[in-house]
Amino acid sequence: MHNKIFILLFIFSFLVFAQTNDELDKLFNSAIKDFKNSRFTSALTSFNKIANDFELNSKTTLALLFVGKINLELKNYSDAEENLLRLVGEFPQSKYSDEAEITLSRVYLDQKEYAKAFWRLCLIIGTTEQSETRAFAINKVEEIALNYLSAAEVKSIYDSTIIVSVKPFLLLINWKIHLNWKNEKLAQETFNKLIRLYPDSHEKKEAKKLLNELQTPKEYSDPTDVVGVILPLTSNRSANTAASEILEGIKFALSEFNQGRDKKIGILIRDSELSRRKLEEINEELKEIENLKSVVGPIFSAEVKDALDVFDDISVPIISPTATDDYLTELNANFFQANPSFITRGRLMAQYIYYVGNQRKIAVLNAIDGYSPILSSSFTQEFEKLGGRIVLRESYKSNSVDLKEQIKKISESLNLIEAIYIPLADKADIPVIVSFLSQINLNIPVYGDQDWMSSSGLESAAFLDNNLIFCSDYFLKFSEEDYQIFSKNFYSKTKMDVNRNILYGYDTMKYLLTIMRSSFSGSDALKQKMISGISSVGFHNNICFDSNRINRYMNIIRYLSGKFELIDKFKLNN
């Protein structure tokens, strides 16, 4: 009898275990799918459940890592820190511990807690067995130390740590900081200490090699061409994040370009701090750089206006990866706009509808808020200039819940029009607009701007399937082999996932380096080459300029079967 009970209990426990495992696998796979599709809130709920509601399992540590990564993405820094510290504290032998430390360092970097970020990466240097991960951590630690930490801060970390394996590296970094600040006496003392305490260390060999290079006179120095990069790296948090990501894209493009080349391009990175006073300081520095060939940045239209005024006496091309305000190129003859202005976007959409869509009679419905009136006005002027006809033009207040009158007029004109152009002011207006349009049996193309790239409100709009077409400055084909290779290489080098800002920086720098690849006599020749119409194929968008100095390309996107697809990269004809 006892044996039968034991067997029944064993079978029951096995079935419960199997059922729990099935539930866990299903939840985990669902969470991964949500994460890949940027449904972060849903993914976070699932990963939290795996990490906290289930007993310790094979997916606990990975779930904790994802909880940390998602909270970092959502700027929930305290939650990110708590879960990542739990991972490295409770599971120090986990294969995800290095990745957790790297993510934790990014949590601290986002909050400008540079000493904490520095230390988390030092822990990797002292403990990891992965050579690539160690190389990445060393590179990042040096960057943080030389840009944000004092020698005293690094010395304090050296004095307090009990991790012997990282001590020689901390001394090496301390020595480099002293060299950077021209503190020759302290640099010599630190160098002597490194040699005395750690005579067999790799760091001692690196220090001696670097010292020999510094002391060897150069018989001939080939001047390196320099690109200046001006970004708001330590301003408010959102600006800092965007700028830091754009910078990573710029640096990666440069490292790709320089690899294997005898004559490399140099880079000078300066933090604008979103301050005109700081821009004036940078301007004085740039004027002293004989081989300065171009400047990338700033990234915000308001700061671009200040920079173009301050840099009026610098004669090199200045290119912003992201600024979109109109008329910026009129402020400075050397300024180039890699992200098309609003007027350019409206004109480009008019040309696409006229030449590719082959429609000649259009209705326009625009908001009276934001940039919607600019898009509508430039579209209308260009469309009529081409020979098209605006049959009806209606407007509405963004966030209004009543478009009855406007839709009624559109309905009455359906037999007179071939398409509708609806530039949005806010994607929150989509459900209301779609709801009203669905009431009039619409069966003609709806054209718009990139705010339409939102799944909210479109799922139930069958009349928009294959009929909604809009332009966007950003679209990514994740399945393309070139992108897959790029994404893998970028992550291997930076331990960062590719995102929109990174590609703005990467594609802009790639374009600039494409132009600089051929020899030229000076900055004026570079400018002439830029306005000659040379195109650079980018991941997020192509880049091409003419004498207007505004990028002529936009992506044309179609909504089809519940998904957005790229149908063209269309170039404006000026």
HUMOCOR-V291062 format. One record per residue. N is the residue number from 1. PHI is phi in degrees with one decimal (* if undefined). OMEGA is omega in radians with two decimals (999 if undefined). Layout:
# HUMOCOR-V291062
n->N phi->PHI omega->OMEGA
n->N phi->PHI omega->OMEGA
This chain:
# HUMOCOR-V291062
n->1 phi->* omega->3.13
n->2 phi->-60.4 omega->3.13
n->3 phi->-63.0 omega->3.13
n->4 phi->-64.9 omega->3.12
n->5 phi->-62.3 omega->3.14
n->6 phi->-60.9 omega->3.14
n->7 phi->-63.1 omega->3.13
n->8 phi->-63.1 omega->3.12
n->9 phi->-64.0 omega->3.14
n->10 phi->-63.7 omega->3.13
n->11 phi->-62.9 omega->-3.14
n->12 phi->-62.1 omega->-3.12
n->13 phi->-65.7 omega->3.11
n->14 phi->-65.2 omega->3.13
n->15 phi->-65.2 omega->3.11
n->16 phi->-63.0 omega->3.13
n->17 phi->-61.7 omega->-3.14
n->18 phi->-64.2 omega->3.13
n->19 phi->-63.5 omega->3.12
n->20 phi->-63.1 omega->3.12
n->21 phi->-62.4 omega->3.12
n->22 phi->-62.7 omega->3.13
n->23 phi->-63.3 omega->-3.14
n->24 phi->-63.6 omega->-3.14
n->25 phi->-61.3 omega->-3.13
n->26 phi->-63.3 omega->-3.14
n->27 phi->-66.1 omega->-3.13
n->28 phi->-64.8 omega->-3.14
n->29 phi->-62.8 omega->3.09
n->30 phi->-64.6 omega->3.14
n->31 phi->-64.9 omega->3.11
n->32 phi->-61.8 omega->3.13
n->33 phi->-62.5 omega->3.11
n->34 phi->-61.7 omega->-3.13
n->35 phi->-63.1 omega->-3.12
n->36 phi->-63.1 omega->-3.13
n->37 phi->-95.4 omega->3.08
n->38 phi->62.6 omega->3.02
n->39 phi->-90.3 omega->-2.92
n->40 phi->-67.1 omega->-3.10
n->41 phi->-63.5 omega->3.12
n->42 phi->-65.4 omega->3.12
n->43 phi->-62.1 omega->-3.12
n->44 phi->-61.9 omega->3.12
n->45 phi->-59.3 omega->-3.11
n->46 phi->-68.1 omega->-3.13
n->47 phi->-65.1 omega->3.07
n->48 phi->-61.7 omega->3.13
n->49 phi->-65.1 omega->3.13
n->50 phi->-62.3 omega->-3.07
n->51 phi->-76.2 omega->-2.97
n->52 phi->-117.5 omega->-3.05
n->53 phi->-92.5 omega->3.10
n->54 phi->-90.1 omega->3.01
n->55 phi->-65.0 omega->-3.13
n->56 phi->-49.8 omega->-3.06
n->57 phi->-144.3 omega->-3.06
n->58 phi->-66.5 omega->-3.09
n->59 phi->-108.8 omega->-3.09
n->60 phi->-60.4 omega->-3.06
n->61 phi->-67.7 omega->3.12
n->62 phi->-66.4 omega->3.09
n->63 phi->-62.5 omega->3.10
n->64 phi->-61.8 omega->3.11
n->65 phi->-62.2 omega->3.13
n->66 phi->-65.7 omega->3.08
n->67 phi->-59.8 omega->3.10
n->68 phi->-64.0 omega->-3.12
n->69 phi->-63.5 omega->-3.11
n->70 phi->-67.8 omega->3.11
n->71 phi->-63.3 omega->3.04
n->72 phi->-63.5 omega->3.13
n->73 phi->-60.7 omega->-3.12
n->74 phi->-87.6 omega->-3.14
n->75 phi->66.8 omega->3.03
n->76 phi->-88.5 omega->-2.92
n->77 phi->-66.1 omega->-3.10
n->78 phi->-66.5 omega->3.10
n->79 phi->-67.8 omega->3.10
n->80 phi->-61.1 omega->-3.13
n->81 phi->-60.9 omega->-3.09
n->82 phi->-59.5 omega->-3.08
n->83 phi->-73.7 omega->3.11
n->84 phi->-70.5 omega->3.07
n->85 phi->-65.1 omega->3.08
n->86 phi->-64.1 omega->-3.13
n->87 phi->-61.3 omega->-3.07
n->88 phi->-74.4 omega->-3.13
n->89 phi->-81.7 omega->-3.09
n->90 phi->-86.3 omega->-3.07
n->91 phi->-130.9 omega->-3.06
n->92 phi->-63.0 omega->-3.14
n->93 phi->-91.5 omega->-3.12
n->94 phi->-62.5 omega->3.10
n->95 phi->-69.9 omega->3.12
n->96 phi->-99.8 omega->-3.05
n->97 phi->-66.4 omega->3.10
n->98 phi->-61.9 omega->3.13
n->99 phi->-62.5 omega->3.10
n->100 phi->-65.1 omega->3.13
n->101 phi->-64.5 omega->3.12
n->102 phi->-63.9 omega->3.12
n->103 phi->-64.5 omega->3.11
n->104 phi->-62.8 omega->3.10
n->105 phi->-63.6 omega->3.10
n->106 phi->-68.8 omega->3.06
n->107 phi->-58.9 omega->-3.12
n->108 phi->-72.2 omega->3.12
n->109 phi->-61.8 omega->3.12
n->110 phi->-59.2 omega->-3.12
n->111 phi->-98.7 omega->3.12
n->112 phi->62.5 omega->3.04
n->113 phi->-92.9 omega->-2.94
n->114 phi->-67.8 omega->-3.14
n->115 phi->-64.6 omega->3.12
n->116 phi->-66.5 omega->3.11
n->117 phi->-61.4 omega->3.11
n->118 phi->-56.3 omega->-3.06
n->119 phi->-68.8 omega->-3.13
n->120 phi->-61.3 omega->3.12
n->121 phi->-72.7 omega->3.06
n->122 phi->-62.9 omega->3.11
n->123 phi->-60.7 omega->3.09
n->124 phi->-64.2 omega->-3.12
n->125 phi->-58.6 omega->-3.09
n->126 phi->-81.0 omega->-2.99
n->127 phi->-126.8 omega->-2.99
n->128 phi->-70.1 omega->3.06
n->129 phi->-104.3 omega->-3.12
n->130 phi->-91.4 omega->-3.05
n->131 phi->-64.3 omega->-3.14
n->132 phi->-65.5 omega->3.13
n->133 phi->-65.0 omega->3.13
n->134 phi->-64.6 omega->3.13
n->135 phi->-62.9 omega->3.10
n->136 phi->-62.0 omega->-3.11
n->137 phi->-62.6 omega->3.12
n->138 phi->-60.3 omega->-3.13
n->139 phi->-61.3 omega->-3.09
n->140 phi->-71.5 omega->3.12
n->141 phi->-61.1 omega->-3.14
n->142 phi->-63.1 omega->3.11
n->143 phi->-61.5 omega->3.13
n->144 phi->-64.0 omega->-3.07
n->145 phi->-62.3 omega->-3.06
n->146 phi->-73.3 omega->-3.11
n->147 phi->-101.0 omega->-2.96
n->148 phi->-129.4 omega->-3.06
n->149 phi->-113.7 omega->3.05
n->150 phi->-94.0 omega->3.08
n->151 phi->-61.8 omega->-3.14
n->152 phi->-64.1 omega->3.13
n->153 phi->-65.8 omega->3.14
n->154 phi->-68.0 omega->3.11
n->155 phi->-62.8 omega->3.12
n->156 phi->-62.3 omega->3.10
n->157 phi->-66.4 omega->3.10
n->158 phi->-60.0 omega->-3.09
n->159 phi->-66.4 omega->-3.01
n->160 phi->-91.0 omega->-3.05
n->161 phi->-77.8 omega->3.07
n->162 phi->-106.3 omega->3.13
n->163 phi->-85.1 omega->-3.01
n->164 phi->-61.2 omega->-3.03
n->165 phi->-65.1 omega->-3.10
n->166 phi->-98.6 omega->-3.06
n->167 phi->-61.5 omega->3.12
n->168 phi->-61.9 omega->3.11
n->169 phi->-65.3 omega->3.12
n->170 phi->-63.1 omega->3.08
n->171 phi->-65.3 omega->3.11
n->172 phi->-60.6 omega->3.13
n->173 phi->-64.2 omega->3.13
n->174 phi->-60.7 omega->3.11
n->175 phi->-62.5 omega->-3.14
n->176 phi->-64.6 omega->3.10
n->177 phi->-64.5 omega->3.10
n->178 phi->-60.4 omega->3.10
n->179 phi->-62.0 omega->-3.12
n->180 phi->-60.8 omega->-3.12
n->181 phi->-96.4 omega->3.09
n->182 phi->60.8 omega->3.07
n->183 phi->-88.2 omega->-2.96
n->184 phi->-64.2 omega->-3.12
n->185 phi->-65.1 omega->3.14
n->186 phi->-67.1 omega->3.09
n->187 phi->-62.7 omega->3.14
n->188 phi->-64.7 omega->3.13
n->189 phi->-61.9 omega->-3.14
n->190 phi->-67.7 omega->3.12
n->191 phi->-62.6 omega->3.12
n->192 phi->-62.1 omega->3.14
n->193 phi->-65.2 omega->3.12
n->194 phi->-61.7 omega->-3.13
n->195 phi->-66.9 omega->-3.09
n->196 phi->-70.5 omega->-3.03
n->197 phi->-84.3 omega->-3.03
n->198 phi->-133.2 omega->-3.03
n->199 phi->-64.9 omega->-3.10
n->200 phi->-102.5 omega->-3.04
n->201 phi->-79.4 omega->3.04
n->202 phi->-62.6 omega->-3.11
n->203 phi->-63.5 omega->3.11
n->204 phi->-64.7 omega->3.13
n->205 phi->-65.7 omega->3.13
n->206 phi->-64.7 omega->-3.13
n->207 phi->-63.1 omega->-3.13
n->208 phi->-65.4 omega->3.13
n->209 phi->-63.6 omega->3.14
n->210 phi->-64.8 omega->3.14
n->211 phi->-64.0 omega->3.10
n->212 phi->-62.3 omega->3.12
n->213 phi->-64.4 omega->-3.13
n->214 phi->-67.4 omega->-3.07
n->215 phi->-89.8 omega->-3.13
n->216 phi->-83.4 omega->-3.14
n->217 phi->-69.2 omega->3.13
n->218 phi->-93.1 omega->3.11
n->219 phi->-70.4 omega->-3.12
n->220 phi->-146.3 omega->3.14
n->221 phi->-119.8 omega->3.11
n->222 phi->-83.5 omega->-3.08
n->223 phi->-58.7 omega->-3.14
n->224 phi->-89.9 omega->3.03
n->225 phi->-67.4 omega->-3.03
n->226 phi->-122.7 omega->2.97
n->227 phi->-109.1 omega->3.07
n->228 phi->-83.8 omega->3.09
n->229 phi->-124.9 omega->-3.07
n->230 phi->-121.2 omega->-3.07
n->231 phi->-138.2 omega->3.10
n->232 phi->-82.0 omega->-2.98
n->233 phi->-82.9 omega->-3.12
n->234 phi->-131.2 omega->3.09
n->235 phi->-95.1 omega->3.12
n->236 phi->-67.3 omega->-2.93
n->237 phi->-60.9 omega->-3.10
n->238 phi->-66.6 omega->3.10
n->239 phi->-65.7 omega->-3.14
n->240 phi->-62.2 omega->-3.14
n->241 phi->-63.5 omega->3.14
n->242 phi->-60.7 omega->-3.11
n->243 phi->-64.0 omega->-3.13
n->244 phi->-63.2 omega->3.13
n->245 phi->-69.8 omega->3.08
n->246 phi->-60.8 omega->3.12
n->247 phi->-61.5 omega->3.12
n->248 phi->-61.0 omega->3.09
n->249 phi->-64.6 omega->3.12
n->250 phi->-62.0 omega->-3.10
n->251 phi->-64.3 omega->-3.13
n->252 phi->-67.5 omega->3.10
n->253 phi->-61.0 omega->-3.14
n->254 phi->-68.1 omega->-3.14
n->255 phi->-65.4 omega->3.06
n->256 phi->-61.8 omega->-3.10
n->257 phi->-64.5 omega->-3.05
n->258 phi->-75.4 omega->-3.05
n->259 phi->-60.3 omega->3.10
n->260 phi->79.6 omega->-3.14
n->261 phi->-95.5 omega->3.10
n->262 phi->-69.3 omega->3.12
n->263 phi->-98.3 omega->-3.06
n->264 phi->-95.9 omega->3.05
n->265 phi->-96.6 omega->3.10
n->266 phi->-92.2 omega->-3.14
n->267 phi->-135.1 omega->3.09
n->268 phi->-119.7 omega->-3.07
n->269 phi->-99.4 omega->3.11
n->270 phi->-132.0 omega->3.14
n->271 phi->-89.0 omega->-3.11
n->272 phi->-80.1 omega->3.13
n->273 phi->58.1 omega->-3.05
n->274 phi->53.0 omega->-3.05
n->275 phi->-126.0 omega->3.09
n->276 phi->-63.8 omega->3.12
n->277 phi->-58.7 omega->3.13
n->278 phi->-66.3 omega->3.09
n->279 phi->-60.5 omega->3.12
n->280 phi->-65.7 omega->3.08
n->281 phi->-64.5 omega->-3.14
n->282 phi->-63.5 omega->3.13
n->283 phi->-58.4 omega->3.13
n->284 phi->-63.4 omega->3.12
n->285 phi->-69.1 omega->-3.11
n->286 phi->-63.2 omega->-3.12
n->287 phi->-64.6 omega->-3.12
n->288 phi->-89.8 omega->-3.09
n->289 phi->-92.0 omega->-3.02
n->290 phi->-63.7 omega->-3.04
n->291 phi->-101.5 omega->3.06
n->292 phi->-67.3 omega->-3.07
n->293 phi->-107.2 omega->-3.13
n->294 phi->-166.0 omega->3.12
n->295 phi->-131.1 omega->3.02
n->296 phi->-104.8 omega->-3.12
n->297 phi->111.9 omega->-0.15
n->298 phi->-68.3 omega->-3.04
n->299 phi->-112.5 omega->3.14
n->300 phi->-103.5 omega->-3.05
n->301 phi->-56.7 omega->-3.12
n->302 phi->-62.3 omega->3.14
n->303 phi->-73.5 omega->3.07
n->304 phi->-57.9 omega->3.14
n->305 phi->-59.8 omega->3.09
n->306 phi->-63.3 omega->-3.08
n->307 phi->-62.6 omega->-3.11
n->308 phi->-66.6 omega->3.06
n->309 phi->-73.2 omega->-3.11
n->310 phi->-66.4 omega->-3.06
n->311 phi->-88.9 omega->-3.07
n->312 phi->-59.6 omega->-3.10
n->313 phi->-97.3 omega->3.04
n->314 phi->-100.0 omega->-2.96
n->315 phi->-99.4 omega->3.13
n->316 phi->-101.2 omega->3.08
n->317 phi->-61.4 omega->3.09
n->318 phi->-118.7 omega->-3.06
n->319 phi->-126.0 omega->3.09
n->320 phi->-98.9 omega->3.13
n->321 phi->-70.5 omega->-2.91
n->322 phi->-132.6 omega->-3.06
n->323 phi->-61.3 omega->-3.04
n->324 phi->-123.1 omega->-3.12
n->325 phi->-58.7 omega->3.08
n->326 phi->-78.5 omega->3.01
n->327 phi->69.4 omega->3.11
n->328 phi->-64.9 omega->-3.10
n->329 phi->-68.0 omega->3.11
n->330 phi->-78.7 omega->-3.11
n->331 phi->-81.4 omega->-3.07
n->332 phi->-154.9 omega->-3.06
n->333 phi->-68.7 omega->-3.12
n->334 phi->-102.2 omega->-3.04
n->335 phi->-91.3 omega->3.10
n->336 phi->-123.7 omega->-3.07
n->337 phi->-112.1 omega->-3.10
n->338 phi->-74.6 omega->3.09
n->339 phi->-103.6 omega->-3.02
n->340 phi->-55.9 omega->3.09
n->341 phi->-72.1 omega->-3.11
n->342 phi->-65.7 omega->3.10
n->343 phi->-61.3 omega->3.11
n->344 phi->-61.1 omega->-3.13
n->345 phi->-63.7 omega->3.11
n->346 phi->-63.4 omega->3.13
n->347 phi->-63.3 omega->-3.11
n->348 phi->-62.2 omega->-3.13
n->349 phi->-66.0 omega->3.10
n->350 phi->-62.7 omega->3.14
n->351 phi->-66.3 omega->-3.14
n->352 phi->-63.2 omega->-3.12
n->353 phi->-63.1 omega->-3.07
n->354 phi->-71.9 omega->-3.03
n->355 phi->-86.1 omega->-3.06
n->356 phi->-96.7 omega->3.10
n->357 phi->-70.1 omega->3.12
n->358 phi->60.2 omega->3.06
n->359 phi->-98.4 omega->-3.08
n->360 phi->-120.2 omega->-3.10
n->361 phi->-123.4 omega->-2.95
n->362 phi->-128.4 omega->2.91
n->363 phi->-104.3 omega->3.13
n->364 phi->-122.0 omega->3.05
n->365 phi->-125.7 omega->-3.11
n->366 phi->-130.1 omega->3.03
n->367 phi->-77.6 omega->3.07
n->368 phi->-91.9 omega->-3.07
n->369 phi->-109.1 omega->2.99
n->370 phi->57.0 omega->-3.10
n->371 phi->-92.6 omega->-3.14
n->372 phi->-57.7 omega->3.11
n->373 phi->-62.8 omega->3.12
n->374 phi->-66.1 omega->3.12
n->375 phi->-60.8 omega->-3.12
n->376 phi->-63.0 omega->-3.10
n->377 phi->-66.0 omega->-3.12
n->378 phi->-67.2 omega->3.08
n->379 phi->-62.1 omega->-3.08
n->380 phi->-60.7 omega->-3.13
n->381 phi->-61.6 omega->-3.11
n->382 phi->-68.3 omega->-3.10
n->383 phi->-64.2 omega->3.12
n->384 phi->-70.0 omega->3.10
n->385 phi->-62.4 omega->3.14
n->386 phi->-73.6 omega->-3.11
n->387 phi->114.9 omega->3.10
n->388 phi->-79.3 omega->-3.10
n->389 phi->-128.8 omega->3.03
n->390 phi->-89.8 omega->-3.06
n->391 phi->-73.4 omega->-3.06
n->392 phi->-148.0 omega->3.09
n->393 phi->-133.9 omega->-3.12
n->394 phi->-123.6 omega->3.12
n->395 phi->-135.4 omega->-3.13
n->396 phi->-149.4 omega->3.08
n->397 phi->-89.5 omega->3.12
n->398 phi->-57.8 omega->-3.08
n->399 phi->71.4 omega->3.04
n->400 phi->-77.5 omega->-3.14
n->401 phi->-103.4 omega->-3.08
n->402 phi->-128.6 omega->3.08
n->403 phi->-118.0 omega->-3.01
n->404 phi->-57.1 omega->-3.08
n->405 phi->-67.3 omega->-3.12
n->406 phi->-63.9 omega->-3.11
n->407 phi->-68.7 omega->3.10
n->408 phi->-60.7 omega->-3.14
n->409 phi->-66.1 omega->3.08
n->410 phi->-64.6 omega->3.13
n->411 phi->-59.8 omega->-3.13
n->412 phi->-69.8 omega->-3.10
n->413 phi->-104.7 omega->-3.03
n->414 phi->-58.7 omega->-3.13
n->415 phi->-77.2 omega->-3.12
n->416 phi->-107.2 omega->-3.03
n->417 phi->-117.7 omega->-3.13
n->418 phi->-108.4 omega->-3.13
n->419 phi->-168.0 omega->3.07
n->420 phi->-125.8 omega->3.04
n->421 phi->-108.4 omega->-3.09
n->422 phi->-127.7 omega->3.04
n->423 phi->-79.0 omega->-3.07
n->424 phi->-85.8 omega->2.95
n->425 phi->-100.2 omega->-3.08
n->426 phi->-156.4 omega->-3.14
n->427 phi->-64.4 omega->3.08
n->428 phi->-65.0 omega->3.13
n->429 phi->-78.7 omega->-3.04
n->430 phi->-57.1 omega->-3.10
n->431 phi->-57.1 omega->-3.13
n->432 phi->-67.3 omega->-3.13
n->433 phi->-61.7 omega->-3.14
n->434 phi->-62.7 omega->-3.14
n->435 phi->-59.7 omega->-3.13
n->436 phi->-71.0 omega->3.14
n->437 phi->-64.1 omega->-3.11
n->438 phi->-66.1 omega->-3.09
n->439 phi->-84.0 omega->-3.04
n->440 phi->-114.9 omega->3.09
n->441 phi->53.0 omega->-3.10
n->442 phi->-69.0 omega->3.12
n->443 phi->-141.8 omega->3.10
n->444 phi->-130.6 omega->-3.13
n->445 phi->-61.3 omega->3.01
n->446 phi->-113.7 omega->3.13
n->447 phi->-105.5 omega->-3.12
n->448 phi->-163.3 omega->3.12
n->449 phi->-107.5 omega->-2.96
n->450 phi->-72.6 omega->3.04
n->451 phi->-64.6 omega->3.08
n->452 phi->-72.7 omega->-3.13
n->453 phi->-77.8 omega->3.13
n->454 phi->-145.1 omega->-3.12
n->455 phi->-74.7 omega->-3.11
n->456 phi->-65.2 omega->3.08
n->457 phi->90.4 omega->-3.08
n->458 phi->-96.9 omega->-3.01
n->459 phi->-57.7 omega->-3.07
n->460 phi->-94.7 omega->-3.07
n->461 phi->-94.3 omega->-3.09
n->462 phi->-61.5 omega->-3.10
n->463 phi->-68.8 omega->3.11
n->464 phi->-89.9 omega->-3.11
n->465 phi->-61.9 omega->-3.09
n->466 phi->67.5 omega->3.13
n->467 phi->-116.7 omega->3.12
n->468 phi->-94.3 omega->-3.12
n->469 phi->-133.1 omega->-3.12
n->470 phi->-147.4 omega->3.10
n->471 phi->-104.5 omega->-3.12
n->472 phi->-148.9 omega->3.08
n->473 phi->-80.0 omega->-3.07
n->474 phi->-144.8 omega->2.95
n->475 phi->-157.7 omega->-3.04
n->476 phi->-127.0 omega->3.06
n->477 phi->-96.2 omega->-3.03
n->478 phi->-61.6 omega->-3.03
n->479 phi->-81.8 omega->-3.11
n->480 phi->-65.5 omega->-3.08
n->481 phi->-60.8 omega->-3.13
n->482 phi->-59.9 omega->3.14
n->483 phi->-68.5 omega->3.14
n->484 phi->-59.1 omega->3.13
n->485 phi->-65.2 omega->3.13
n->486 phi->-58.9 omega->-3.10
n->487 phi->-60.3 omega->3.13
n->488 phi->-65.0 omega->-3.14
n->489 phi->-65.9 omega->-3.13
n->490 phi->-64.8 omega->3.14
n->491 phi->-66.3 omega->3.14
n->492 phi->-59.9 omega->-3.07
n->493 phi->-85.7 omega->-2.99
n->494 phi->-111.5 omega->-3.02
n->495 phi->59.0 omega->3.09
n->496 phi->-122.6 omega->3.02
n->497 phi->-78.7 omega->3.13
n->498 phi->-67.5 omega->3.04
n->499 phi->-137.8 omega->-3.05
n->500 phi->-58.1 omega->-3.10
n->501 phi->-63.3 omega->3.12
n->502 phi->-58.3 omega->-3.12
n->503 phi->-72.8 omega->3.03
n->504 phi->-57.7 omega->3.14
n->505 phi->-68.4 omega->-3.09
n->506 phi->-62.9 omega->-3.06
n->507 phi->-66.7 omega->3.10
n->508 phi->-66.2 omega->-3.14
n->509 phi->-67.6 omega->3.11
n->510 phi->-61.7 omega->3.10
n->511 phi->-60.4 omega->-3.09
n->512 phi->-61.3 omega->3.14
n->513 phi->-69.2 omega->3.05
n->514 phi->-60.7 omega->3.12
n->515 phi->-68.1 omega->-3.08
n->516 phi->-78.2 omega->-3.03
n->517 phi->-58.9 omega->3.11
n->518 phi->-78.2 omega->3.14
n->519 phi->-69.1 omega->3.09
n->520 phi->-151.8 omega->-3.00
n->521 phi->-84.3 omega->-3.10
n->522 phi->-178.8 omega->-3.06
n->523 phi->-65.3 omega->3.13
n->524 phi->-67.4 omega->3.09
n->525 phi->-65.3 omega->3.10
n->526 phi->-63.4 omega->3.13
n->527 phi->-60.4 omega->-3.14
n->528 phi->-62.5 omega->3.12
n->529 phi->-69.0 omega->3.13
n->530 phi->-65.7 omega->-3.09
n->531 phi->-87.3 omega->-3.10
n->532 phi->-80.3 omega->3.09
n->533 phi->98.9 omega->3.08
n->534 phi->-65.3 omega->-3.13
n->535 phi->-103.3 omega->3.03
n->536 phi->-120.6 omega->3.14
n->537 phi->-79.5 omega->-3.13
n->538 phi->-112.5 omega->3.09
n->539 phi->-74.2 omega->-3.08
n->540 phi->-86.2 omega->3.14
n->541 phi->-172.7 omega->3.01
n->542 phi->-81.6 omega->3.12
n->543 phi->-130.6 omega->3.12
n->544 phi->-156.6 omega->-3.14
n->545 phi->-120.9 omega->2.88
n->546 phi->-126.7 omega->-3.07
n->547 phi->-65.2 omega->3.08
n->548 phi->-76.2 omega->3.07
n->549 phi->63.4 omega->3.04
n->550 phi->-121.1 omega->-3.11
n->551 phi->-52.8 omega->-3.05
n->552 phi->-93.6 omega->-3.06
n->553 phi->-101.3 omega->2.91
n->554 phi->-143.3 omega->3.04
n->555 phi->-81.6 omega->3.04
n->556 phi->-106.0 omega->-3.01
n->557 phi->-115.0 omega->3.08
n->558 phi->-121.5 omega->3.05
n->559 phi->-93.2 omega->-3.06
n->560 phi->-142.0 omega->3.08
n->561 phi->52.9 omega->3.07
n->562 phi->79.7 omega->-3.13
n->563 phi->-130.9 omega->3.06
n->564 phi->-100.4 omega->3.14
n->565 phi->-130.9 omega->3.09
n->566 phi->-79.3 omega->3.11
n->567 phi->-110.9 omega->3.14
n->568 phi->-168.4 omega->2.85
n->569 phi->-110.9 omega->-2.92
n->570 phi->-98.0 omega->-3.11
n->571 phi->-106.6 omega->3.12
n->572 phi->-65.4 omega->3.07
n->573 phi->-98.3 omega->3.12
n->574 phi->-91.2 omega->999
